């Protein structure tokens, strides 16, 4: 053995031949192959394995490079696992190799369906009876009690009191705010988004009705949510704080609702403030209530002169509700009278009290004489009082004073007389809690509210015709239109989507809309028609499948297998192509009818507040763009665009609005850090005179020439076009008649309007002012569309600082065209038409326009002087001021330019120690003082420009920000020979 190895241990013996048993040839080729997927292994090696006989051992020769000694990651972990091989460890130690799955949640949600006092299957059955359904919105000013009113109804229908009683400390005193589900809403204490709830409530007679309610935000910055909510409802419940009265946002909402043809009912809320805060005696409280109701009627009358009586709100009509949502009670005169008739039923010889007759006598100048026990128009006896004071206010005042001031034993006796029994422990609770308990027992459920809604607001069937006439763009005599008019559940599906709600993890959106015809069911394939869809242009259309159908309840959604016509629905799976609003129709309509959309939502304010955003880490730009797309879906009035300089601009309504948008962008939709520019504003460009000369522009091929003149439009035309009073899609006859009758234009001029610009609702006019004797009209009409496109391009980006043109009329004075069609194509005409617009615009004394906020302040008398001081420093001024009747508060209204309003609210709060509340609403466009083209103006850096240099200052700074050259020269747009002749004549300087 020893001579087989040398001293170093190396084998030096003769090699023994390997036996057949140990040789590699006998081993099955598959032993080393870990391949469970032979097809994939074949693809991986690029060579096909030879066919191997499964039964016997294979003699196939396997090359060394084809052998697989170890399984691949795919074979170990499965096909659906993504594997990544890196040369070096690039992952930081702080980051786990396999990160845990994060469950993100940005909204407050119920873990499961909360218990309710009605059967949910009964609610879904009620949906099939549109006569029993009411679609309404709670609207009103900030902190006037809309969400509290909703809470009152939620507590009445949802069995969640046990859960609330478990709260301790600070949380116990917090308002429920059931419909505020967004984290920001909870932190800030105000509603930001509209929130739907569907509740089954009973009327005084015990009949059940399904109320679909939308709780809308009250802050003036979020009126876009109100506008998109009002599109889905059939009536508005206006909530007004009895102390503050009609505020600026209340006025806006009344105006919008009246112009949209929506019936109104009024809730005079926070009645307890009259007793506990203002301590008004009952007689004065009556006058305060009367004043609030009349304030609303005055606003309605101002909007529709002469029709105010028809739409009048008054307690004796039954369309005014008195409420204190924090204490959980409300009543109408009719429901209060019923309490009397129930308390004093008639005996055998006595009929008892007729509640309807009593209700008729409970408002107005009707007095109750206690000795005769009769009602008269004048106080006959000494102790005679107004019937409302005697029968309604005094009992409420007594109830409050006894509950607050009496000892538990005395209070027990007093309440026993009213038939109210409380637990012994409840008498020892806090005064507010005790008062709430007593009021809830005294007034009972909110049947008066249900009565008012059912009687004064229409059902979906009654309101459908008016809705179609107002918003449907298609003909009303088709089968689809008839199905919508009848709320036919078996007809073709038509859903109007007006709002998108993000999912709780903010990764996607669900579409909220109203089913107008048919029944929305999961799995249905639909066509999603966007706002730009028309029969001629089907580009804005996509096909989607409804994945889920829910009944929306803010904090939870009830999954259902179908929602019939006349109700609201929350749909999953159809939001991909929806930006703001859309119309859903089946793939094929009956009788091969054409599909039409509902008009886009008209908002009653404009987005004029502007910031630019960019990611801190440039590689995160795609992430930010995706976030901006989601922001665009989430907020109805937000506009996002990219400037020529490449900056991403967001346009909103105000500071709070923009703050919420940027919070959502950073936290919800993009999860990244972004840089935000200082806020600026949108500007507009306009002219104040007619062009000094006829300005012409030649096409690049020198074969066509377009001559134009620019002039300012009459006051009011721009507003009429924007509000849709006149539409370019109407026949020329109708447009002509409108301008002839309203503005005194001659018939020929008014019938030759070619376009409004930059779009169909744009505040500029393009008019053909050429004569048939001078211009070949047939040739001119062949380039009409291309000239219109040039005009649209010019009015979208004006020459001063690429801001939209406003209030300007461009008249085509003369056109010379090449006879051959090839020489007058779009490429030649469009830029030439734009140049002609620009040159005529610059020759007509151009001016810059800026948006102006109307500012409304409510606060104590000593805060008024502070407002004067702060406004004066910011180019603003006060229009009116005066006390609010029956309160120690003052209301002041004024105007302030948007560009000077940044930080204004904070400034005012500091000056008034937080006592004043301020609302800023876009009001109008004003011309900025000074000539924007005046080169003699000297602007010093870091110094404010003087009044007459403001326009020049704005133009230069805007151009710098957009990366444009500082010089605005008409020479750039005028033909060289025209420019040189004007210089020689002295019309133009150097």
RAFEN-V768773 format. One record per backbone hydrogen bond with DSSP energy under -0.5 kcal/mol. NH is the residue of the N-H (numbers start at 0). CO is the residue of the C=O. Records with the same first field share a line. If there is no record, write none. Layout:
NH=CO  CO
This chain:
3=0
4=1
5=9
8=5
11=3
12=3
21=18
22=18
25=22
26=23
30=27
31=28
33=31  67
35=33
37=35
40=36
41=37
42=38
43=39
44=40
45=41
53=51
61=59
62=60
65=62
66=62  63
68=66
75=71
76=72
77=73
80=77
81=79
82=80
85=83
89=87
94=91
95=93
98=96
103=101
105=503
107=180
109=554
116=156
122=118
123=119
124=120
125=121
126=122
127=124
128=125
129=127
131=128
132=129
133=209
135=133  211
136=234
137=213
138=136  236
140=238
141=217
143=140
148=144
149=145
150=146
151=147
152=148
153=149
154=150
155=151
156=152
157=153
158=114
159=157
163=159
164=160
165=161
166=163
170=167
171=168
172=168  169
173=169  170
179=176
180=178
182=105
185=181
186=182
187=183
188=184
189=184
194=214
196=212
198=196  210
200=198  208
202=206
205=202
208=200
209=131
210=198  208
211=133  209
212=196  210
213=135
214=194  212
215=137  213
221=218
222=219
224=221
225=221
226=222
227=223
228=224
229=225
230=226
231=228
232=228
233=134
234=134
235=262
236=136
237=235  264
238=138  236
239=237  266
241=268
244=240
246=244
250=246
251=247
252=248
253=249
254=250
255=251
256=252
257=253
258=254
259=255
260=257
261=256
262=233
264=235
265=318
266=237
267=265  320
268=239  266
270=322
272=269
273=270
274=270
275=271
276=272
277=272
278=272
279=273
284=280
285=281
286=282
287=283
288=284
289=285
290=286
291=287
292=288
293=289
294=290
295=291
296=292
297=293
298=294
299=295
300=296
301=297
302=298
303=299
306=303
307=303
310=306
311=308
316=313
317=313  314
318=313
320=265
321=330
322=267
323=328
326=323
327=323
328=323
330=321
335=331
336=332
337=333
338=334
339=335
340=336
341=337
342=338
343=339
352=343
354=352
357=353
358=354
359=355
360=356  357
361=358
365=363
366=375
367=384
368=366  373
369=367
372=368
373=368
375=366
379=377
383=380
384=367
386=365
389=385
390=386
391=387
392=387
393=388
395=391
396=392
397=393
398=394
399=395
400=396
401=397
402=398
403=399
404=400
405=401
410=406
411=407
412=408
413=409
414=410
415=411
416=412
417=413  414
418=415
419=414
420=418
425=422
426=422  423
427=424
428=425
433=429
434=430
435=431
436=432
437=433
438=434
439=435
440=436
441=437
442=438
443=439
446=444
449=445
450=446
451=447
452=448
453=449
454=450
455=451
456=452
459=129
462=458
463=459
464=460
466=462
467=463
468=464
469=465
470=466
471=467
472=596
481=477
482=478
483=479
484=480
485=481
486=483
487=482
490=487
493=516
494=583
495=513
496=494  581
497=495  511
498=511
500=509
502=507
505=502
509=500
510=570
511=498
512=510  568
513=495
514=566
515=493  513
516=493
517=487
519=562
520=518
522=545
523=520
525=543
526=584
527=525  541
528=526  582
529=527  539
532=529
533=536
537=535
540=538
541=527
543=525
545=523
546=544  571
547=571
549=569
550=557
551=549
552=555
554=552
557=550
558=556
559=548
562=519
564=517
565=514
566=563
568=512
569=549
570=510  568
571=547
577=574
581=496
582=528
583=494
584=526
585=492
586=524
591=588
592=589
598=470
602=600
607=605  651
608=651
609=679
610=649
612=647
613=674
615=672
617=615
619=616
620=617
623=619
624=620
625=621
626=622
627=623
628=624
629=625
630=626
631=627
632=628
633=629
634=630
635=633
637=634
638=650
640=648
642=640  646
645=642
647=612
648=640  646
649=610
650=638
651=608
657=653
658=654
659=655
660=656
661=657
662=658
663=659
664=660
665=661
666=662
667=662  663
668=663
669=664
670=664
671=665
674=613
676=611
679=609
681=607
683=848
684=803
685=846
687=843  844
688=843
690=709
691=842
694=692  707
695=693
696=705
698=703
701=698
704=815
705=696
706=813
707=694
708=810
710=808
712=806
716=713
719=715
720=716
721=717
722=718
723=720
724=719
725=719
729=726
733=730
734=730
735=731
736=732
737=733
738=734
739=735
740=736
741=737
742=738
743=739
744=738
749=745
750=746
751=747  748
752=749
753=765
754=765
756=763
761=758
763=756
764=807
765=754
766=764  809
767=751
768=766  811
773=770
774=770
776=774
779=775
780=776
781=777
782=778  779
783=780
786=782
787=783
788=784
789=785
790=786
791=787
792=788
793=789
794=790
795=791
796=792
797=802
801=797
804=794
805=684
806=762
808=710
809=764  807
810=708  808
811=766  809
812=706  810
813=706
815=704
816=814
822=819
823=820
824=821
827=824
828=824
829=825
831=827
832=828
833=829
834=830
835=831
836=832
837=833
838=834
839=835
840=836
841=837
842=838
843=840
846=685
848=683
849=925
850=681
851=923
852=895
853=920
854=852  893
855=918
856=891
857=916
858=889
860=887
862=859
863=860
866=862
867=863
868=864
869=865
870=866
871=867
872=868
873=870
874=871
875=870
876=894
878=892
879=892
881=890
883=888
884=882
886=883
889=858
890=881
891=856
892=879
893=854
894=876
895=852
897=850
899=896
900=897
903=900
906=902
907=903
908=904
909=905
910=906
911=907
912=909
913=908
914=911
916=857
918=855
920=853  918
922=851
923=851
925=849
927=847
931=929
933=930
934=932
936=933
938=936
939=937
942=939
948=945
949=946
950=928
952=948
953=949
954=950
955=951
956=952
957=953
958=954
959=955
960=956
961=957
962=959
963=958
968=966
971=968
972=969
973=969
974=695
978=974
979=975
980=976
981=977
982=978
983=979
984=980
985=981  982
986=981
987=981
